[in-house]
Amino acid sequence: MKISIRLFDDKEVRAIWDEENKKWYFSVVDVVGILNEEEDYIKAGNY
């Protein structure tokens, strides 16, 4: 697995590349935080 930081709307989203399945997995908490314009990932985790 490869751990990476990707960008969405110029904000960081944690991601992991699974070589075996050829898929990216993204942090839902990071994506929700961006969509809800949360400054703090802990607040985004409350959703």
Rosetta silent file (secondary structure, phi, psi, omega in degrees, C-alpha in Angstrom):
SEQUENCE: MKISIRLFDDKEVRAIWDEENKKWYFSVVDVVGILNEEEDYIKAGNY
SCORE:     score description
SCORE:     0.000 S_00000001
   1 L     0.000  144.988  179.319    0.000    0.000    0.000 S_00000001
   2 E  -117.569  121.414  177.681    1.107    3.512   -0.768 S_00000001
   3 E   -89.279  136.403 -174.387    0.024    6.344    1.545 S_00000001
   4 E  -147.638  163.084  171.676   -0.457    9.664   -0.203 S_00000001
   5 E  -114.077  125.153  177.663   -1.951   13.131    0.109 S_00000001
   6 E  -111.227  163.363  179.336   -4.260   14.166   -2.721 S_00000001
   7 E  -113.119  138.790  174.259   -5.821   17.576   -3.318 S_00000001
   8 E  -138.133  120.646 -175.113   -9.505   18.413   -3.664 S_00000001
   9 L    52.301   41.086  179.692  -10.474   22.085   -3.965 S_00000001
  10 L    61.832   22.013  177.465   -6.871   22.899   -2.949 S_00000001
  11 E  -119.760  149.866 -177.071   -7.330   21.059    0.350 S_00000001
  12 E   -77.942  136.601  174.485   -5.503   17.907    1.473 S_00000001
  13 E  -128.548  124.605  178.136   -7.253   14.536    1.455 S_00000001
  14 E   -71.752  140.598 -178.522   -5.505   11.483    2.879 S_00000001
  15 E  -145.827  155.840  176.140   -5.469    8.518    0.503 S_00000001
  16 E  -131.710  132.967  175.873   -4.082    5.004    0.240 S_00000001
  17 E   -96.069  123.029  177.008   -3.296    3.156   -3.001 S_00000001
  18 E   -99.252  102.412 -175.828   -4.054   -0.583   -2.884 S_00000001
  19 L   -63.161  -39.229 -177.487   -1.778   -2.120   -5.510 S_00000001
  20 L   -61.185  -43.554 -178.565   -3.402   -5.549   -5.317 S_00000001
  21 L   -97.117   -4.136 -179.969   -6.895   -4.240   -6.143 S_00000001
  22 L    55.859   49.268 -178.353   -5.690   -1.242   -8.198 S_00000001
  23 E  -136.651  149.080  170.108   -7.878    1.175   -6.205 S_00000001
  24 E   -95.258  140.656  172.514   -7.510    4.422   -4.287 S_00000001
  25 E  -119.513  127.403 -175.911   -9.160    4.700   -0.879 S_00000001
  26 E  -111.051  150.818  178.296   -9.853    8.230    0.389 S_00000001
  27 L   -72.163  116.611  179.150  -10.518    9.514    3.887 S_00000001
  28 H   -64.223  -37.657  179.545  -14.254   10.131    4.206 S_00000001
  29 H   -60.122  -43.069  179.390  -13.628   12.464    7.163 S_00000001
  30 H   -64.235  -43.735 -178.663  -11.366   14.658    5.003 S_00000001
  31 H   -65.750  -44.869  178.346  -13.893   14.778    2.127 S_00000001
  32 H   -61.190  -41.902  178.638  -16.826   15.576    4.460 S_00000001
  33 H   -60.406  -40.186  178.604  -14.762   18.318    6.098 S_00000001
  34 H   -67.880  -45.979 -177.983  -14.048   19.908    2.726 S_00000001
  35 H   -65.235  -31.787  178.907  -17.655   19.689    1.544 S_00000001
  36 L   -95.416    6.336  177.955  -18.927   21.203    4.820 S_00000001
  37 L    56.030   39.273  176.369  -16.135   23.791    4.856 S_00000001
  38 L   -80.375  137.417  177.009  -14.894   22.636    8.279 S_00000001
  39 L   -83.389  -24.753 -173.254  -11.525   24.031    9.324 S_00000001
  40 L  -117.794  126.649 -178.060  -10.901   21.238   11.827 S_00000001
  41 H   -66.424  -22.707  177.525  -10.974   17.542   10.877 S_00000001
  42 H   -66.867  -40.904  175.996  -12.225   16.661   14.369 S_00000001
  43 H   -64.283  -39.185  178.867  -15.414   18.648   13.742 S_00000001
  44 H   -63.552  -32.481  179.239  -15.794   16.916   10.370 S_00000001
  45 L   -66.649  -17.350  178.743  -15.575   13.559   12.166 S_00000001
  46 L   -72.322  -15.641  179.345  -18.756   14.380   14.063 S_00000001
  47 L   -79.645    0.000    0.000  -20.767   13.886   10.880 S_00000001
